[in-house]
């Protein structure tokens, strides 16, 4: 079985972060492992507390994984400070990690800021250049490239600017009233659009975590980047279309929509 590592924060409500990553990777057919960057107290309505991991302890977690069950892909999510970012980048380069997917999480779906402002430069300098692909949404891409994005033409220009600045492939996620969830993949070889039909489901907690984890899982299984993105989009579309409705705010999707009936049976 292929393997994947999630380096991200814990979501106590289970819809995003490491919990979403592990569910997604499992449902996409790889053995999922984790190194936790922070504990969060959060639910579908917001984040009420963050307890950051010590960089040295994060190092121990990453070392423990790589020295025993080497991951075929690595997904990186919430990393809130420069110290953690530098440690992750150093250890991944030490182990010559492959198939690195970075979701540059800056703000939660609920609006809570998850990345310290002074850590953005560290993220751009230390971590993003070693990524196989990064998966920013529109607001995150605006921060990374320093320009406003209002149209699909702006998306292309922004992705190009980020690629030229950082040297990694960019999957710029649409939405945010620009288009119907059409995503743009910008690589050295080509510019590709992935058309998506907007699903009328207000419960989108953890969509970014889920998409990036699904891409990592498919890269781990040997699919190329373009195919991995398409498979990940298909997976997340079906998870949203299952219309799970939990919590008082923006709830989670059903990561296990494809679980066989015998394991869904209730008493």
Beta strands, then each sheet from edge to edge (+ up, - down):
strand 1: 3-11
strand 2: 31-43
strand 3: 46-52
strand 4: 73-76
strand 5: 100-102
strand 6: 133-134
strand 7: 169-172
strand 8: 183-186
strand 9: 191-194
sheet 1: 3+ 2- 1- 4- 5- 6- 7- 8+ 9-
end
